[in-house]
Every structure is written in C-alpha cells, then in structure tokens.
C-alpha cells in the first residue's frame, strides 16, 4: 500500500466531477452514479480529514514558535499542550484520545509539510487510517520516494 500511496501522491489528476443524472437512464446507471457520488464524497471527506490533521498540527506548531523565544523548548511545548487541553476539554476528548490526535497530526504534518500540502488533494483510494498509522520509517520512505522522484 506504500507504493500505491506514493503513486497517488505523484499523480497530477484533479478531482473528477460527477456526470449529471440522466432521468431517462436505467436504474443501473442511476445506482452507478450514486455509487460514484458517494465515492467522491468519501474521497473528499478523507482528504478533508488529512487536511484537518495537517492544519491542527500547523496551528500547534505556530503557537509553539510564538512561545519559544520567551520560554525553553520544553516549557513552550508544555504551555501549548496545556492550552490545547483547555480549548478541547476532556468531556469532548479524553486525554488519551487527545494525545493520539496530536501524535497523528504530527505524522501528517511532517509528511505533507515536507513533500507539499497540495499533495493531500492527490489522495484518492488510500484510507486516512493508513496514512495516520504510518510508522516514522514509513513516513521517511514516502518522503524520500516523493522528493527524489524525477518528473
């Protein structure tokens, strides 16, 4: 699946639009178009999820950079983590779930900040869970493959 992810990230195909539903078409065509529409919505939702993780980490990193000149690295990280916890209360997201969300956002940010945020739009069939669960070595492998690819 890593090879498939790399191939999708290297393609330039923009999202395709759905055909208009032809009312005189057979039910097979209508069902087929509904499937296409649902798959397109699923692709958009998947990319939206990856964009959201990326933007979450980008905001956390921006706040960290604002604090770092005044505080040490560790203290800046602790302040940002506390601020995030205040904004996202435990009733909405447990500490453990929030920590996992932060870890996943770090993976997404590292990958797409390195290879280009615009490549998120190229993801078509790779489920977000696959990207969110990549190991550090797999992320490095994908980055190397994308960055060394000759166009």
ABEGO torsion letter per residue (X at the ends): XAAAAAAAAABABBBBBBBBBBAABBAAAAAAAAAAAAAAAAAAAAAAAAAAAAAAAAAAAAAAAAAAAABBAAAAAAAAAAAAAAABBAAABBAAAAAAAAAAAAAAAAAAAAAEAAAAAABAABBAAAAAABBAAAAAAAAAAAAABBX
